[in-house]
Amino acid sequence: DGGITQSPKYLFRKEGQNVTLSCEQNLNHDAMYWYRQDPGQGLRLIYYSQIVNDFQKGDIAEGYSVSREKKESFPLTVTSAQKNPTAFYLCASSPRGTEANQPQHFGDGTRLSIL
Amino acid sequence: GESVGLHLPTLSVQEGDNSIINCAYSNSASDYFIWYKQESGKGPQFIIDIRSNMDKRQGQRVTVLLNKTVKHLSLQIAATQPGDSAVYFCAENQRSNDYKLSFGAGTTVTVRA
């Protein structure tokens, strides 16, 4: 089945530690996105990438880093500089918008907690 | 600032009744709107979308209405079922804003048996 796979489903981080969240898609989508969701809130954009080897900061990029070396993969690293990393992280992808917008499709998230 | 928001954080509806979830947006430049459904512990699931050149679009048991005059978006669910219990988000997109989505805070819908 085509879709977006996020792993792991649950992740625990120690203070001062970097962790990397995986996001893989087999939808052949050009654009990929990372969002953060806190309890009772909407999604906030961390980083996005419209094409391989290119990415842009979203609204809350501080303390995070990404790479886009392959079309199907867009890993997110939560660095020790992110002081409040506990959240639900969601990855999404979409065909690159040209003539018309397209909906983003989401994975099932990774829940990150601090030990 | 620009924002997408929902009128009510929670909605309780009797099984079999119709549900209406509302969303207000403030950016008149938005040209694309999406409704998502999110169940507990899962990612948002696409329900239906609408472009700004339309004022109504229907799907299976769902209808989205767009009123650009008052910047209002609504999702109507017909014959609400227990499986419709979830958090519903509206999102807006602007071609001029690099196709980034802006999400509202969500409405939690609870279906009573």
HADDOCK unambig.tbl for C-alpha pairs under 7 A between the chains (distance, minus, plus):
assign (segid A and resid 40 and name CA) (segid B and resid 105 and name CA) 6.97 0.50 0.50
assign (segid A and resid 41 and name CA) (segid B and resid 105 and name CA) 4.75 0.50 0.50
assign (segid A and resid 41 and name CA) (segid B and resid 106 and name CA) 6.95 0.50 0.50
assign (segid A and resid 42 and name CA) (segid B and resid 103 and name CA) 5.65 0.50 0.50
assign (segid A and resid 42 and name CA) (segid B and resid 104 and name CA) 5.47 0.50 0.50
assign (segid A and resid 42 and name CA) (segid B and resid 105 and name CA) 4.09 0.50 0.50
assign (segid A and resid 42 and name CA) (segid B and resid 106 and name CA) 6.19 0.50 0.50
assign (segid A and resid 43 and name CA) (segid B and resid 103 and name CA) 5.88 0.50 0.50
assign (segid A and resid 90 and name CA) (segid B and resid 43 and name CA) 6.70 0.50 0.50
assign (segid A and resid 97 and name CA) (segid B and resid 99 and name CA) 6.93 0.50 0.50
assign (segid A and resid 101 and name CA) (segid B and resid 32 and name CA) 6.79 0.50 0.50
assign (segid A and resid 105 and name CA) (segid B and resid 46 and name CA) 6.86 0.50 0.50
assign (segid A and resid 106 and name CA) (segid B and resid 43 and name CA) 5.65 0.50 0.50
assign (segid A and resid 106 and name CA) (segid B and resid 44 and name CA) 6.04 0.50 0.50
assign (segid A and resid 106 and name CA) (segid B and resid 45 and name CA) 6.88 0.50 0.50
assign (segid A and resid 107 and name CA) (segid B and resid 43 and name CA) 5.49 0.50 0.50
assign (segid A and resid 108 and name CA) (segid B and resid 42 and name CA) 4.58 0.50 0.50
assign (segid A and resid 108 and name CA) (segid B and resid 43 and name CA) 4.17 0.50 0.50
assign (segid A and resid 109 and name CA) (segid B and resid 42 and name CA) 6.45 0.50 0.50
assign (segid A and resid 109 and name CA) (segid B and resid 43 and name CA) 5.84 0.50 0.50
